[in-house]
Each structure stands twice: as C-alpha cells, then as structure tokens.
Amino acid sequence: MPVRSIVRLLAVAKELWPLYLGIVISSVLVAVTGLATPFIIARVTDEVVASAGGAQVNVMAVVWLAGALLATDVANTLISNWGGYLGDTMAVRLRRILSTTYFAKLLRLPQQYFDQELTGTVISRLSRSITETTGFLNMFANNFFPMLITVGAVLVISATYSPWLTLLLIAIYPIFTWLTAVTSKRWQKLEAEKNVHFDIAGGRFAEVIGQIKVVKSFGQQDRELAHFAGEYDGAVTLTRTQSRWWHLMDVARRGALNLIFFGIYLIIFIQTMQGHFTVGQLVLLVQLVALARQPVMGMSFLIDSLQKAITGSKDFFAVLAEPEEDLPKATAAPDTVGADSRAETPATEPGRAPLAIEFAGVGFGYSGGEAVLTDVSFTVRPGERIAFVGESGGGKTTLVSLLLGLYRPDAGTIRVGGRGIDELGLTDLRAEVGVVFQEASLFSGTIAENIRYGRPEATDSEVIEAAQRANAHDFISTFPKAYDAEIGERGLKLSGGQKQRIAVARAMLKDAPILVLDEATSSLDSKSERLVQQGLEVLMADRTTLIVAHRLSTISSVDRIITLRDGRVDEIGTPSELAESGGIYAELLALQSSATKADRKRLQAYDILR
C-alpha cells in the first residue's frame, strides 16, 4: 500500500516526537489494561462455577477480583483519555505545521503558478488534503498502537492454549491485506477524480463570492449554481462507483474473516466440551478473540480514511514539489519545515537615493503563448520619470511584472542600480520598488495596518505623515476610529478614491527609491483622480518612476516616453519630441482632439482615456 507520503508527513513534523512517544506509551498501557480484563473475568467465572459445583464459597476472592476489575477499568479510562489528549494535540500541531508549510510554499511560488490556478482551488486543496491527512493521523495515533499491541498479545496468549487458534488468527491479516490491496488502486484513482471536481467547485465558489456584484448584476445566479452543483453531481456519480466497489470488496474481506472466526469459535466450543478448557478458559478465549476481532473489523474504516489521506497527501507534496522563485534563505518559523520554510521578508531603508534601471534585449512570453516582448532595450536614469505607451496587450504591464521579478525574462537582462536582478535576489529587488496598482488591493483590517503593509515597524506619526502627503488624512479622520477603522475585505467599506489614496500612502511609507504606477488613477472619477494625482506628485519626487499611463495629461509631465508596438520599443523621447515625430504619441494627441466615434475607439485601444 503506498503509504510513503504519510511517512513523509510524519518526517516533516519530526519535532512532534515527544507526542508520538507519549501516544505509544499510552497505547501500550491501554492494551495491557484491556488485556487484563479477560483474565480477571475468567478467574471470577472459575470461582463462580466451582461454588456452584459445591466447593467452598470464597467471597473475599471474588470481592478482590471485582476490585481489580474496577481498578483496571479506571486505569484504562484515564490512560486512554491521556493518549487521546496527546493525539488531539499532535493532530492540531501537525495541522499547523502542514498548513504553514503549504502557505510558505505558496508564497515562494512564481506568478505563473497562480496564473494557472483559481484561488479557490488552491484554498480547497489546502483544506481538503490537510484535513483528511491530519484526521487520519489523529485516528491512527489513538487507535493503531492499542490495536497492534492487543492483537500481538492475543496471538501469544492463544498460542499457549491452542496452536490452531493462533494459526487461524494469523491467517486473518494477510487475507485482509491482500483483499485491501486489490481494492486500493482503483479506489484511489476514483478518489483523485472526485477531488478534481471538489477543487473546481471550490475554486468557482470562491471566485463567485468574490465577484458577487457582477454575478447579481448580470443575473447569473442560476447558471453559477448549476455549474457548482454539476461539479458535485460528477463527484456523486464517481462516489457511487467508488463506494459500490469498496463495499463489494468489503463484503469479500469481512466474509472471509467471518469464516475464519467461525472456525476459531468452533475449536474453542468443541475443545471446551471435550474437557480441554475450563469454563473460565472458555470465557477468556472468547473475550481474547473478541479483542482481536474488533480492530480487524474496524480496519475497513481505518483503511478508508488512510486512502483519503494518501490521496490528499499526494496533492500536498505535488504543491511542495513545484519550482520556486529565487529567494534567499531565511530563518524558519517554529513548527515549519526547516529548509523549506524560506520567506520573503524585505526590509526597506527609507530615504535612499533613486536608482537607474536598464532593460537590455529583454524578451518574454507567457507560458504556452506567443512572445509579448521582443528585444526590448532602454535605460532609465536615476530620478527620471518614464511613461510607457502602447496598445492594450502590448506589454506595458508585463514590463512592470518583469521589473518586480514576478516573471523571469526568456531573453536579455534587467539591471537595477547597476546590478542584475538575479544578482540582487528577489527580496532585495522588491525592497527597492514601491508600487501603486490600478486596483488598490487592500486587505481586511484597519487603515493603519494597510498603510503599514510595506513597513510594519513604522510609528503612528509616520503613518499619519504618509496619509497626509497622500491626501488621505482628512477622510480618515472622519471615521469614528480614524486610523483604527476596519475597512472590510479588499477595503469594501471605502470608495475607489479612498482606497487608492491609502495605496498611495502605503507606497509613500515604504519610501522605496523606485516607484511604479500601473494605471493608478484610471478607474477613478475626476475629483478622486485629482486628489490621488496630487498625492502621486508628492510621491514621485526624488524617485525613479515608471508609469503605465492612461491619460495624456499624465504623460505630458514625464521626462521621457517609451512607446511599444507589437512588443518592441518603437520610440523613446521627450513628450515634445514625440509630439512631432509622427509616431504613436503624436497619433494619440491627434485622436484626443477628434470627436469621431472611430477615433475614440482607436484611442481606447491604447488604454488612453479622454
């Protein structure tokens, strides 16, 4: 049975060995106290039978035996609950270890991984695989060792009474194991197919909830529900086949065991009638066989959970096997996997001088697609403001993504401050760059926490100063809790302009020497845009700034413009130079002054708003 992935999970959490040891010790003691009970009852049975046959009644012996039975039961109760406590603690700590390891791995994966996976699918996979795995290990820890010790003891004890009993008991396990192995391969294949349906349903669920306004606005609730239910219908169909196969094989397994136990009981009953065993020994053997029978019959449930855990752990380790971004190693957090627990922890130093940026022969295409950028070369001087202009999908945002190290160029090199980004490392590279995206991308929590996101150690006065410079302080002060106001998921309690001003304050507080503005005001109304733009002007001072522009008014104030055509650099020059060159920028100026529908459509193709 392919349980190597389960063993790997235990190896991941090797620091839990004191809990493992405690569980093993408690299991041994539970088995010992459980095995003592049949012997006590057998002795009581012989005393009672002897007194019924006319022998002198030994009341005190029976009282002492009853007391021993009570003590054994109490000890068994206490020890089993102690072991259960250790097992529960181990399970939740293991869940913590696996979850943080999984999360740490996701944080180190390149952007391409997330481009190919739905957010909800990633979350569903985490929840399913870790829940099933830790649930099995918890049950395994609390049940397997007592079962193993009990069965071993029963085999040894029964051998002293009849070798035939022992042989029949031993025969149970290879038969059960073989029939289970026959079942497992097909069962796991069906389980993996079911998990695909669950992951797709979970992914779509998260996506719909995150975009519920769009779903309602377009009246697509029924279609989304049908799609969601359809995935579960697929899982139900597979479950019918899977369950039918499993239970048919379980009938075969348990039927074989029933025949073996029939032979065992027959031997015990006949040999007792023939005088080989006393009535007390009969009771002892029947109880011992019952002790051996119970865990064997319960193995179907244990193996069912094991199958799910194996399938889930395969998904878990498949994610851990994904290639990572090139991040330097950092100290592992407690209860995570040592070498695999690297994390991106940039530490910026406010007030550093602006840096130069150089793209030299850079080419790039998204996985499985055509080239987006081809032989792109340009240099940005320290403190210079550069705007990128080109048709939608022409590679402007891709340039920003490459600068941030979200993707690796297929060709050419990118240098920041005279150092290649491979030499810098992604942690140091991203520490040099502040970003304001078109979507503010705030987190649930307080306003202060969002502004501090790039510099968690910043003081309250630094947070307020950044907000003031970003034109955000006034509206923040109107909230009853001001900077401690909760803004909801993705900042839903704020307007678009308010969210964007907080994003600007966040970039100001980080105070990195390079600033990237990726269409930072394109989704705002004119009043909000004016306020945000004032904050951006303050933010751009004394920084190297790259702007993915959407308004010609913004472009006109930059030092130079770089135009892109078909993924290549078309022109580089000042706004005044390119206005006379007859290229893309000159065309945009002409289109902006035109009132025709065709010209407005052409302008929109360049992501330029009027």
Secondary structure, 3 states (H helix, E strand, C coil): CCCHHHHHHHHHCHHHHHHHHHHHHHHHHHHHHHHHHHHHHHHHHHHHHHHHCCCCCCHHHHHHHHHHHHHHHHHHHHHHHHHHHHHHHHHHHHHHHHHHHHHHHHHHCCHHHHHCCCHHHHHHHHHHHHHHHHHHHHHHHHHHHHHHHHHHHHHHHHHHHCHHHHHHHHHHHHHHHHHHHHHHHHHHHHHHHHHHHHHHHHHHHHHHHHCHHHHHHCCCHHHHHHHHHHHHHHHHHHHHHHHHHHHHHHHHHHHHHHHHHHHHHHHHHHHHHCCCCCHHHHHHHHHHHHHHHHHHHHHHHHHHHHHHHHHHHHHHHHHHCCCCCCCCCCCCCCCCCCCCCCCCCCCCCCCCCCCCEEEEEEEEECCCCCEEEEEEEEEECCCCEEEEEECCCCCHHHHHHHHCCCCCCCEEEEEECCEEHHHHCHHHHHHCEEEEECCCCCCCCEHHHHHHHHCCCCCHHHHHHHHHHCCCHHHHHCCCCHHHCECCHHHCCCCHHHHHHHHHHHHHHHCCCEEEEECCCCCCCHHHHHHHHHHHHHHHCCCEEEEECCEHHHHCCCCEEEEEECCEEEEEECHHHHHCCCCHHHHHHHHHCCCCHHHHHHHHHCCCEC
